[in-house]
């Protein structure tokens, strides 16, 4: 499935729009090893202590994925990159790699990489990104990730779930101001509403809506949205894992 043409190694960069979001409420965010003074709380899990993991992704369709990347390399090559990133995520978070059971939550219809066949598949509901993520948590998902962070591993997911022993919600931020993982005990509608999705203010605005909840933040990872991100993937990911 997917494009028969492999993406070329293009040069250049694209900048993302910036919006400001002021913190308007108290937060209890921490970094590094996570909260150390918060009162431990019970972590609810599924059968045998495992948690449901939702991998959010778009089905591959030319012209509808990786649009910022496509502006420089074309729709066909961008589709190839999209499918390669999704496959890398599915491999890293495959069943049995951690204390979670992965599910693939898809937006739209289109091509999928081979690894998709190994996972239960769900269709994302209607609404903006926040509404769709909230619906996953209301369905019983415990942790949710994106599909374009090539350095995200099962260890990152397990670590985020472990941090819920001392936090109400855990995030892995991304270097561009968003986040690539969110884990929580119970659905928290406020953190998904009125967020400027697709901008560099996503993480800041989300934290502004956590109120007094205990928040665990880990070291930021990076995602692939632009040509420079793609070349970073080629240069930093081991050659056996990088796209051909």
C-alpha positions, 0 to 999 in steps of 0.5 A, a space after each residue: 500500500 502507499 506510494 511506489 515512489 520513495 521521497 527524495 532528499 530535499 533541501 529547505 525549511 518551512 516556518 510554522 505560524 505563531 500564536 500567543 497564549 497566556 497561562 491563566 490558571 495554576 499548574 503543577 507541572 514538573 520536568 525531569 524525573 516527574 513530580 516528587 512531592 505530590 500525593 500518590 494516586 491510584 492508576 486505573 488500568 485494563 486487564 492484567 494492568 495494561 493500558 489502552 494506547 491510541 495511535 492517532 494518524 491520518 490514512 494516506 491520501 495524496 494532497 491530504 497529508 504532510 501539507 507543509 512538507 508537500 509545499 516543497 517536495 510535492 504531494 506524492 513524496 510527502 505521502 511517502 514520508 507520511 507512510 514511512 513515519 506511520 510505519 516507524 511508529 507502528 513498529 516502535 509501539 507494536 503489541 508486546 513492546 510495552 505495558 500497553 495495548 496499541 490501537 490505530 485511530 484513523 482519520 479518513 480513508 486511504 493507504 496504510 503501511 503494512 504494520 497497520 494490519 497488526 492492530 485493531 483499527 478505529 475511525 476517529 469521530 467528527 470534530 477538531 483534533 481536541 474533540 477527537 482526542 477527548 472522544 478516545 479518552 472517553 472511550 477508555 484510552 489511557 494514553 494517546 500519541 501522534 504518528 510523526 515522531 520518529 524517536 518515540 519509543 515504547 519506553 517513552 509510553 511506559 514512562 508516561 504511564 508510570 508518571 501517572 502514579 504521582 500526576 493527573 496528566 502526563 505529556 511529552 512536549 515537542 520542540 515546535 511547541 506542541 506535544 506528541 503524547 498525553 496520558 491521563 487517569 480520566 477524560 479532561 475536556 478542558 485541556 482539549 478545548 479552544 486550543 490553536 491546533 497546528 501552532 507553536 502555542 499548543 503546549 502552552 495553551 494546554 497547560 493553561 487549561 490544566 487548572 490545579 491538576 498535577 502535570 508531569 512533563 518529560 524532555 521534548 521530542 521532535 516531529 517531522 513537519 518540514 523538509 528540515 525535520 525530514 533531513 534531521 530524521 535521515 541524519 539522526 535516526 540509525 540508518 537501519 531505521 531511517 527511510 530508504 
